[in-house]
Structure formats: structure tokens, C-alpha cells
Amino acid sequence: SGSSDPYCVVKVDNEVVARTATVWKSLNPFWGEEITLLLPRGFHNLTIYVLDEDTIGQDDVIGKVSLSHQQISAEPRGIDRWLDLAPVNPDQEVQGEIHLELRVPEQGHPRVLRCHLIEARDLAPRDPSGSSDPFGRVSCRGHTLETAVIKKTRFPHWDEVLEFELPEGELGETVLSVEVWDWDIVGKNDFLGQVEFFLDTLCPGPTRGWFQLLPFPSTTKDHGGQLGALRLAVRLLEDTVLPHHHYQPLIQLLTEPILCPAQSPEGTALAVLEEVTSGESRQDVATKLVKIFLDQGLAVPLLDYLTTRELARTSDPNTLFRSNSLASKSMEQFMKVVGLPYLHEVLKPVVNCIFEEKKYVELDPSKMELSRGRRISFKGSLLEVQESSLELLKGYLGDIIDAIVGSVDKCPLPMRMAFRQLRRRVEERFPSAQHEEVRYFSISGFLFLRFFAPAVLTPKLFGLREQHAEPCTGRTLLLLAK
């Protein structure tokens, strides 16, 4: 059809750790999915594969983006840019580790290098059975030795020592190469990975440990974006978590203006934090603050503190809470944490109905497909398609509004308390009759624009659906959210 059904698979050191939803019939998919992974400190690579889902046969691999631990760590603020997809070459798709012990004597005649291949683990499956027939191959100074083949396993145990005679004197840049191959009775053997050592860098005495198997140095030419590009935002945070009591001074400092209101709040830790937080880190700071104050049972007073400060800075009520301030972001995060089950109960029935019915809805004449419209209207006129679409939208929107209005008793108590306090503060700040509606707009700006509408627009990101909407359904959701 000239299109694809793309999705992404995330691997850490060749272990699949996450998968995105499939975006149907698109060459320009938007996922918008945020994945948080707890990784071992010693991980080596993060790789994202882009695949095309097929209902019949195996899914097609479009390309990949691979980032090493070093590449990610080198950018403390994170990587956030378009990265060209690279082709997927089976010889590059290696995995697993090999257990070795190397002994390089400093002197002796003859001087013998002993390479003890003990075992390997988690090798890539190269046979149709999902296994491999691995053997080790060791090369040094033009000489090559091999271990026995261990049949039908990805966890071979060789326990073989291969020896090489070395010349006297300095070793220079002598390289020891240890490769693992899958033996095939027909055709050429399949490469499973390698590890290389410069002998002059090895410590005197035995060097023993598990070593990650690496691919052959890539000879693939740069495809310059011919396979497409993937927009990624990747950030590595290495945190040391201490026992709870170590954080008490910080918690006391943060909660002080809430528990013990001072005459001048400008010098408090919260006030300073609000001033120095930049736009790019505001979401993270708001998320952490809400979690800390929820744990202390002080989330509603925190929101009251932040919104009161923002009200004091706002002279025009029409701009109230329109910016992505710390107060706005904190309220948004608070609603997600406290109100997600409530959101599901209110919106899920209507959203499921929209996904299942898959009805064609379009109001913009320049975007209408008459062939789709004729299914609705025998005449196929734009006006009739528009009228039919409008009726469908009104029906869906009516169901959503009825569900929200009828859910007052189900709305979580902390949310209701936070909004009641917000309304009171707005009335105090803008008491005149001409600003009477501001008390409602301030609440609806959060409840609708930052809570219900985004969930209608992208149900997958709020856990309402397991997959993203197809283009037709996505357009209906967009019009409803607007």
C-alpha cells in the first residue's frame, strides 16, 4: 500500500525490555511514549529497533539506532534529537558474554600465552530451533586454534586451554582475538561475537572474568537517512539511594513554608527552587515535589502555596495558569497521580466506543475524502458529510460531558480539596464582579485542558488503550479534544 505499520522494540545489551504500540498505516509515526528503565550500572548498549508489523509472516525490520553507555553518559542533559536509522546486519546483532582466563608470562623460554575458554552465556540463537552450535576460535600473531563444538546450546561450557608461543621481548601491539561461532553442517558458519585484547595492556598474572561479546567492526556505509530517522530523548540518571533518615533535613527544609508559614516567604527553599528551576527541568522538579509532599500528606497545601504565589504575580486574569510554571506543572502531575483511576472510570467507556466504531468524522472540507463520505451520504456532498460528522461529534462529546458531570461523587477527595482551595484563592485575588468567571476558568483550565482533553487526544499515553489510534480514529479524537 506504500505505507507501514511501525513500532519500536527497546533492547538493553540485546535483552528486550520494552515495546511501543503500533502506529497503523504511517510513514511518519508519532509514539510519544516515555519508558523508564532501571538498568545495571555495567550495561553496555541501548538499541531501539523500528519494525513494520505484518499480520501474515514475520515482521520486517526497518532499521535501528544504537547508543553506547559512553555516548549516553557523555551528555548529562540527555540526548534529544533526530538520529538516522542504520541497517540491521545479522553479523552485527551479537549478544552474550564469554568467561575467559588469560595468562601472559613476563619471561620464560619458551614464553607461552595460555587462553582458557571456560564458558559463554546468552549467545544469539542462529539455528531455526532457537539454539546454536557454538565453538571458540582464538587468533594471535597469525596462528589460530579452535575449541570443540558444543551442540544445541546458547550456554556452552568448553573448559579448554589454548596455548600460543610468544616471541621474547616487548609484545608491542600484539592482539589476541577470541571469537565465538555457530557451526553449521551446510553453508558457512555464523558469527556470534568477539572480544580482543592488547597483550601489553594485560596485568601480570592471570586476567579472569566475563567479557561482553562485540560485533565485527562495522563496514556498513552510512545510509544518510535513507531508512528514515528516529526522534529520541534519552537521559541516563545514576542515583545513589540512601536510607530514609538521610533525607529528613531536606524534607524539613522543603515543607517548612507549608508547616510553619513565615512572614516573608521569599527566602524559603520552595521559593528559591521555584525561581531557579528552568523550563526544561520544571517537569522533573514538579514530579519530585508532588511525590515528596504526597508522601508527607501535604500535597494539597503544596499546590495552595505554589498557586497563591503565581496568583500574586498575575495581574491579568486571562493569562492565569496559562504558562508551564512550577505551579501548573505540579497541579498537572498531582492530577495524574491522584486522579488516574478516576480518569479511566470516566473516559474509558466512551473512548472504547470510539475505537470500536471507527466512524469517519471530518469537519474541514479541504480534508474530506468523498469516497469515505459516500459511505455516509448517498449524494456524497461535502455538506452532508459535514453535517453527519457534526452529529457524530456532538454525540461523542455529549457522552463525554455527561460522564464527567455525572462523576462528581467519584472525583478523588484530594482533587476536590485542591480545586476548592484554588477557587477560594482566585476569588481573594480577583474579587470584583467583572472577574466572577475567573474562579471557574482557573479550575477548568486544569481539569479539562490538562487532564481530560489530553487523555481524549492520546488515550494510549494515559493507559486508556493498549494501542495508538488508527489515522481515522485519531482524527476523531483530535476534533473531540479541540
C-alpha positions as semicolon CSV with decimal commas, in nm:
position;residue;x (nm);y (nm);z (nm)
1;S;0,000;0,000;0,000
2;G;0,308;0,227;0,012
3;S;0,280;0,259;0,389
4;S;0,393;0,078;0,704
5;D;0,265;-0,020;1,049
6;P;0,569;0,077;1,257
7;Y;0,651;0,003;1,619
8;C;0,971;0,012;1,825
9;V;1,145;-0,251;2,034
10;V;1,392;-0,137;2,301
11;K;1,685;-0,361;2,390
12;V;1,949;-0,322;2,661
13;D;2,252;-0,539;2,587
14;N;2,032;-0,743;2,349
15;E;1,763;-0,810;2,608
16;V;1,419;-0,686;2,505
17;V;1,296;-0,452;2,780
18;A;1,011;-0,258;2,616
19;R;0,788;-0,231;2,309
20;T;0,584;0,064;2,189
21;A;0,237;0,048;2,042
22;T;0,197;0,005;1,666
23;V;0,105;0,315;1,467
24;W;-0,105;0,191;1,178
25;K;-0,063;0,298;0,815
26;S;0,200;0,566;0,862
27;L;0,548;0,651;0,739
28;N;0,567;0,937;0,992
29;P;0,457;0,772;1,318
30;F;0,428;0,957;1,648
31;W;0,458;0,744;1,962
32;G;0,516;0,994;2,241
33;E;0,579;0,708;2,484
34;E;0,802;0,757;2,786
35;I;0,979;0,448;2,917
36;T;1,171;0,442;3,246
37;L;1,419;0,158;3,286
38;L;1,615;0,050;3,593
39;L;1,950;-0,057;3,449
40;P;2,254;-0,229;3,594
41;R;2,548;0,009;3,624
42;G;2,756;-0,207;3,393
43;F;2,522;-0,206;3,091
44;H;2,687;-0,154;2,751
45;N;2,433;-0,060;2,483
46;L;2,081;0,072;2,437
47;T;1,933;-0,016;2,098
48;I;1,597;0,082;1,953
49;Y;1,474;-0,121;1,656
50;V;1,198;0,009;1,428
51;L;0,987;-0,271;1,279
52;D;0,689;-0,296;1,047
53;E;0,410;-0,515;1,188
54;D;0,271;-0,772;0,945
55;T;-0,044;-0,971;1,006
56;I;0,096;-1,256;0,794
57;G;0,453;-1,378;0,829
58;Q;0,741;-1,224;1,021
59;D;0,756;-0,853;1,099
60;D;1,002;-0,658;0,882
61;V;1,296;-0,479;1,043
62;I;1,322;-0,123;0,907
63;G;1,635;-0,012;1,093
64;K;1,786;0,065;1,431
65;V;1,951;0,329;1,645
66;S;2,221;0,207;1,883
67;L;2,372;0,413;2,165
68;S;2,659;0,301;2,385
69;H;2,675;0,362;2,759
70;Q;2,961;0,605;2,692
71;Q;2,760;0,803;2,434
72;I;2,466;0,846;2,671
73;S;2,683;0,926;2,974
74;A;2,874;1,190;2,776
75;E;2,563;1,411;2,760
76;P;2,441;1,472;3,118
77;R;2,146;1,680;2,996
78;G;2,043;1,393;2,773
79;I;2,025;1,321;2,402
80;D;1,727;1,483;2,229
81;R;1,749;1,488;1,851
82;W;1,680;1,305;1,525
83;L;1,907;1,005;1,468
84;D;1,934;0,828;1,133
85;L;1,828;0,465;1,127
86;A;2,108;0,221;1,048
87;P;2,052;-0,106;0,861
88;V;2,035;-0,424;1,065
89;N;2,314;-0,665;0,968
90;P;2,287;-1,014;1,124
91;D;2,667;-1,022;1,181
92;Q;2,631;-0,708;1,393
93;E;2,344;-0,847;1,603
94;V;2,552;-1,033;1,859
95;Q;2,481;-1,085;2,226
96;G;2,608;-1,263;2,533
97;E;2,933;-1,289;2,725
98;I;3,233;-1,521;2,738
99;H;3,418;-1,636;3,051
100;L;3,795;-1,630;2,998
101;E;4,120;-1,661;3,189
102;L;4,436;-1,524;3,022
103;R;4,795;-1,573;3,141
104;V;5,079;-1,381;2,974
105;P;5,414;-1,466;3,138
106;E;5,661;-1,177;3,166
107;Q;5,954;-1,405;3,081
108;G;6,046;-1,767;3,020
109;H;6,161;-1,978;2,731
110;P;5,950;-2,064;2,552
111;R;5,715;-1,783;2,651
112;V;5,362;-1,930;2,633
113;L;5,032;-1,744;2,631
114;R;4,758;-1,954;2,789
115;C;4,397;-1,872;2,691
116;H;4,145;-2,065;2,898
117;L;3,798;-2,060;2,736
118;I;3,572;-2,159;3,023
119;E;3,215;-2,096;2,905
120;A;2,977;-1,848;2,740
121;R;2,622;-1,743;2,814
122;D;2,319;-1,592;2,642
123;L;2,455;-1,634;2,290
124;A;2,241;-1,530;1,995
125;P;2,024;-1,809;1,850
126;R;2,136;-1,878;1,491
127;D;1,961;-2,207;1,415
128;P;1,591;-2,246;1,327
129;S;1,549;-2,441;1,652
130;G;1,623;-2,123;1,851
131;S;1,963;-2,252;1,961
132;S;2,322;-2,261;1,829
133;D;2,620;-2,498;1,798
134;P;2,896;-2,274;1,937
135;F;3,272;-2,316;1,926
136;G;3,554;-2,078;2,016
137;R;3,826;-1,958;1,780
138;V;4,139;-1,786;1,919
139;S;4,389;-1,600;1,698
140;C;4,726;-1,449;1,785
141;R;5,015;-1,341;1,559
142;G;4,878;-1,525;1,256
143;H;4,809;-1,853;1,438
144;T;4,455;-1,982;1,503
145;L;4,323;-2,253;1,735
146;E;3,967;-2,373;1,794
147;T;3,771;-2,544;2,070
148;A;3,531;-2,833;2,029
149;V;3,177;-2,765;1,906
150;I;2,906;-2,783;2,175
151;K;2,579;-2,880;2,007
152;K;2,237;-2,719;2,057
153;T;2,303;-2,467;2,333
154;R;2,332;-2,095;2,390
155;F;2,524;-2,158;2,715
156;P;2,827;-2,368;2,610
157;H;3,084;-2,496;2,861
158;W;3,418;-2,567;2,690
159;D;3,679;-2,560;2,972
160;E;3,960;-2,576;2,715
161;V;4,307;-2,417;2,731
162;L;4,460;-2,298;2,401
163;E;4,829;-2,205;2,403
164;F;5,038;-1,975;2,181
165;E;5,415;-1,935;2,184
166;L;5,519;-1,569;2,208
167;P;5,847;-1,408;2,100
168;E;6,094;-1,274;2,356
169;G;6,099;-0,905;2,435
170;E;5,829;-0,642;2,403
171;L;5,489;-0,752;2,277
172;G;5,422;-0,419;2,107
173;E;5,064;-0,406;1,977
174;T;5,013;-0,783;1,968
175;V;4,640;-0,857;1,967
176;L;4,469;-1,167;2,098
177;S;4,129;-1,219;1,930
178;V;3,871;-1,454;2,082
179;E;3,572;-1,525;1,856
180;V;3,263;-1,740;1,902
181;W;3,099;-1,905;1,600
182;D;2,793;-2,118;1,535
183;W;2,891;-2,434;1,348
184;D;2,673;-2,528;1,051
185;I;2,688;-2,862;0,871
186;V;2,573;-2,694;0,546
187;G;2,689;-2,348;0,437
188;K;2,919;-2,111;0,620
189;N;2,937;-2,079;0,997
190;D;2,753;-1,792;1,166
191;F;2,939;-1,529;1,366
192;L;2,831;-1,499;1,734
193;G;3,067;-1,230;1,863
194;Q;3,424;-1,147;1,954
195;V;3,646;-0,981;2,212
196;E;4,001;-0,852;2,159
197;F;4,293;-0,786;2,397
198;F;4,622;-0,599;2,353
199;L;4,863;-0,829;2,529
200;D;5,090;-0,549;2,654
201;T;4,796;-0,399;2,848
202;L;4,714;-0,719;3,039
203;C;4,819;-0,735;3,404
204;P;5,097;-0,968;3,508
205;G;4,946;-1,291;3,628
206;P;4,603;-1,422;3,536
207;T;4,330;-1,198;3,390
208;R;3,995;-1,363;3,453
209;G;3,635;-1,251;3,408
210;W;3,322;-1,226;3,195
211;F;3,364;-1,018;2,879
212;Q;3,089;-0,887;2,654
213;L;3,092;-1,026;2,302
214;L;3,112;-0,749;2,042
215;P;3,030;-0,739;1,669
216;F;3,288;-0,714;1,393
217;P;3,386;-0,351;1,329
218;S;3,111;-0,220;1,105
219;T;3,188;-0,193;0,735
220;T;2,836;-0,075;0,653
221;K;2,836;0,255;0,469
222;D;2,640;0,549;0,608
223;H;2,294;0,539;0,454
224;G;2,245;0,909;0,527
225;G;1,889;0,878;0,647
226;Q;1,770;0,665;0,355
227;L;1,597;0,431;0,601
228;G;1,440;0,720;0,790
229;A;1,518;0,877;1,126
230;L;1,400;0,834;1,482
231;R;1,347;1,122;1,724
232;L;1,473;1,016;2,066
233;A;1,504;1,181;2,403
234;V;1,735;0,965;2,617
235;R;1,876;1,059;2,955
236;L;2,075;0,848;3,199
237;L;2,041;0,926;3,569
238;E;2,271;0,745;3,809
239;D;2,125;0,783;4,157
240;T;2,255;0,664;4,490
241;V;1,958;0,599;4,719
242;L;2,036;0,639;5,089
243;P;1,833;0,521;5,390
244;H;1,523;0,728;5,459
245;H;1,659;0,923;5,758
246;H;1,928;1,087;5,543
247;Y;1,658;1,282;5,358
248;Q;1,480;1,421;5,664
249;P;1,670;1,754;5,673
250;L;1,583;1,817;5,306
251;I;1,217;1,725;5,361
252;Q;1,200;1,955;5,664
253;L;1,353;2,238;5,460
254;L;1,102;2,190;5,177
255;T;0,796;2,155;5,399
256;E;0,889;2,441;5,634
257;P;0,691;2,713;5,448
258;I;0,386;2,483;5,448
259;L;0,400;2,373;5,812
260;C;0,534;2,699;5,955
261;P;0,431;2,989;5,729
262;A;0,675;3,277;5,766
263;Q;0,601;3,648;5,729
264;S;0,831;3,668;5,425
265;P;0,816;3,354;5,210
266;E;1,074;3,476;4,958
267;G;1,370;3,318;5,136
268;T;1,223;2,969;5,173
269;A;1,366;2,668;4,992
270;L;1,048;2,628;4,787
271;A;1,056;2,991;4,675
272;V;1,423;2,966;4,574
273;L;1,360;2,636;4,397
274;E;1,076;2,794;4,201
275;E;1,295;3,085;4,094
276;V;1,595;2,880;3,977
277;T;1,404;2,598;3,803
278;S;1,442;2,630;3,427
279;G;1,178;2,536;3,172
280;E;1,346;2,213;3,066
281;S;1,374;2,079;3,423
282;R;1,039;2,208;3,554
283;Q;0,854;1,884;3,478
284;D;1,110;1,678;3,670
285;V;1,110;1,914;3,969
286;A;0,727;1,918;3,979
287;T;0,715;1,537;3,965
288;K;0,961;1,501;4,254
289;L;0,790;1,767;4,465
290;V;0,446;1,612;4,425
291;K;0,580;1,268;4,523
292;I;0,757;1,405;4,831
293;F;0,457;1,606;4,950
294;L;0,211;1,325;4,880
295;D;0,427;1,101;5,099
296;Q;0,410;1,365;5,374
297;G;0,031;1,410;5,331
298;L;0,092;1,772;5,227
299;A;0,024;1,770;4,852
300;V;-0,284;1,995;4,870
301;P;-0,104;2,260;5,087
302;L;0,189;2,248;4,843
303;L;-0,041;2,326;4,549
304;D;-0,206;2,602;4,751
305;Y;0,137;2,754;4,825
306;L;0,252;2,745;4,460
307;T;-0,076;2,868;4,308
308;T;-0,101;3,151;4,563
309;R;0,247;3,270;4,464
310;E;0,156;3,259;4,096
311;L;-0,170;3,448;4,162
312;A;0,029;3,720;4,337
313;R;0,244;3,763;4,024
314;T;-0,054;3,768;3,783
315;S;-0,224;4,098;3,701
316;D;-0,430;3,986;3,401
317;P;-0,675;3,706;3,495
318;N;-0,696;3,598;3,129
319;T;-0,336;3,471;3,146
320;L;-0,380;3,285;3,475
321;F;-0,207;2,941;3,483
322;R;-0,156;2,950;3,106
323;S;0,224;2,915;3,128
324;N;0,409;2,595;3,216
325;S;0,507;2,729;3,557
326;L;0,604;2,514;3,853
327;A;0,252;2,562;3,992
328;S;0,088;2,447;3,665
329;K;0,321;2,151;3,623
330;S;0,276;2,045;3,986
331;M;-0,104;2,055;3,957
332;E;-0,085;1,858;3,632
333;Q;0,137;1,591;3,789
334;F;-0,084;1,580;4,102
335;M;-0,394;1,508;3,890
336;K;-0,215;1,228;3,704
337;V;-0,101;1,058;4,024
338;V;-0,419;1,104;4,226
339;G;-0,680;1,101;3,950
340;L;-0,574;0,834;3,700
341;P;-0,821;0,565;3,821
342;Y;-1,095;0,831;3,817
343;L;-0,997;0,933;3,462
344;H;-1,022;0,570;3,349
345;E;-1,366;0,526;3,506
346;V;-1,499;0,840;3,337
347;L;-1,348;0,821;2,988
348;K;-1,278;0,455;2,914
349;P;-1,633;0,353;2,805
350;V;-1,662;0,641;2,555
351;V;-1,305;0,604;2,425
352;N;-1,354;0,229;2,374
353;C;-1,676;0,300;2,182
354;I;-1,494;0,546;1,950
355;F;-1,215;0,294;1,883
356;E;-1,459;0,010;1,812
357;E;-1,698;0,205;1,588
358;K;-1,419;0,354;1,369
359;K;-1,661;0,604;1,217
360;Y;-1,540;0,860;0,965
361;V;-1,555;1,212;1,109
362;E;-1,428;1,527;0,936
363;L;-1,537;1,892;0,953
364;D;-1,267;2,052;0,738
365;P;-1,385;2,049;0,371
366;S;-1,024;2,055;0,246
367;K;-0,951;1,728;0,430
368;M;-1,266;1,535;0,342
369;E;-1,240;1,212;0,148
370;L;-1,552;1,189;-0,066
371;S;-1,503;0,817;-0,116
372;R;-1,530;0,780;0,262
373;G;-1,814;1,030;0,272
374;R;-2,025;0,835;0,026
375;R;-2,048;0,558;0,278
376;I;-2,237;0,805;0,491
377;S;-2,419;1,005;0,224
378;F;-2,562;0,866;-0,098
379;K;-2,512;1,203;-0,266
380;G;-2,162;1,227;-0,129
381;S;-2,189;1,604;-0,092
382;L;-1,946;1,786;0,137
383;L;-2,234;1,946;0,324
384;E;-2,395;1,617;0,411
385;V;-2,064;1,466;0,518
386;Q;-2,004;1,773;0,734
387;E;-2,349;1,753;0,892
388;S;-2,313;1,379;0,958
389;S;-1,968;1,433;1,112
390;L;-2,102;1,713;1,330
391;E;-2,381;1,491;1,462
392;L;-2,133;1,213;1,542
393;L;-1,902;1,456;1,722
394;K;-2,191;1,604;1,920
395;G;-2,296;1,253;2,020
396;Y;-1,948;1,153;2,139
397;L;-1,890;1,488;2,309
398;G;-2,228;1,469;2,482
399;D;-2,137;1,126;2,617
400;I;-1,803;1,260;2,747
401;I;-1,959;1,567;2,912
402;D;-2,238;1,356;3,068
403;A;-1,977;1,113;3,204
404;I;-1,771;1,398;3,355
405;V;-2,068;1,586;3,502
406;G;-2,212;1,265;3,644
407;S;-1,885;1,171;3,812
408;V;-1,876;1,439;4,083
409;D;-1,903;1,188;4,367
410;K;-1,629;0,972;4,213
411;C;-1,377;1,256;4,182
412;P;-1,096;1,185;4,435
413;L;-1,127;1,387;4,754
414;P;-0,771;1,534;4,731
415;M;-0,851;1,674;4,384
416;R;-1,174;1,830;4,508
417;M;-0,994;1,981;4,808
418;A;-0,720;2,123;4,583
419;F;-0,975;2,280;4,346
420;R;-1,185;2,419;4,632
421;Q;-0,877;2,588;4,775
422;L;-0,779;2,715;4,429
423;R;-1,124;2,869;4,377
424;R;-1,101;3,043;4,715
425;R;-0,758;3,190;4,635
426;V;-0,874;3,314;4,294
427;E;-1,178;3,483;4,450
428;E;-0,950;3,656;4,701
429;R;-0,714;3,775;4,425
430;F;-0,983;3,888;4,179
431;P;-1,287;3,979;4,394
432;S;-1,462;4,219;4,153
433;A;-1,788;4,119;3,981
434;Q;-1,633;4,156;3,634
435;H;-1,393;3,873;3,719
436;E;-1,660;3,638;3,855
437;E;-1,597;3,372;3,590
438;V;-1,223;3,352;3,662
439;R;-1,289;3,123;3,958
440;Y;-1,434;2,866;3,716
441;F;-1,185;2,918;3,433
442;S;-0,892;2,861;3,670
443;I;-1,028;2,516;3,761
444;S;-1,148;2,415;3,414
445;G;-0,809;2,514;3,272
446;F;-0,656;2,236;3,477
447;L;-0,938;1,982;3,478
448;F;-1,021;1,999;3,108
449;L;-0,716;2,138;2,927
450;R;-0,453;1,947;3,127
451;F;-0,643;1,635;3,233
452;F;-0,944;1,524;3,029
453;A;-0,856;1,673;2,687
454;P;-0,501;1,525;2,663
455;A;-0,640;1,183;2,761
456;V;-0,903;1,206;2,485
457;L;-0,636;1,312;2,233
458;T;-0,387;1,032;2,312
459;P;-0,558;0,758;2,518
460;K;-0,253;0,530;2,494
461;L;-0,037;0,770;2,696
462;F;-0,288;0,763;2,982
463;G;-0,333;0,385;2,981
464;L;-0,686;0,403;2,837
465;R;-0,587;0,189;2,536
466;E;-0,304;-0,054;2,465
467;Q;-0,251;0,073;2,109
468;H;-0,243;0,414;1,943
469;A;-0,544;0,507;1,731
470;E;-0,552;0,446;1,357
471;P;-0,546;0,768;1,150
472;C;-0,927;0,780;1,108
473;T;-0,992;0,732;1,482
474;G;-0,704;0,964;1,569
475;R;-0,868;1,244;1,368
476;T;-1,196;1,195;1,557
477;L;-1,011;1,213;1,890
478;L;-0,828;1,528;1,780
479;L;-1,156;1,703;1,687
480;L;-1,312;1,594;2,017
481;A;-1,015;1,721;2,219
482;K;-1,032;2,056;2,040
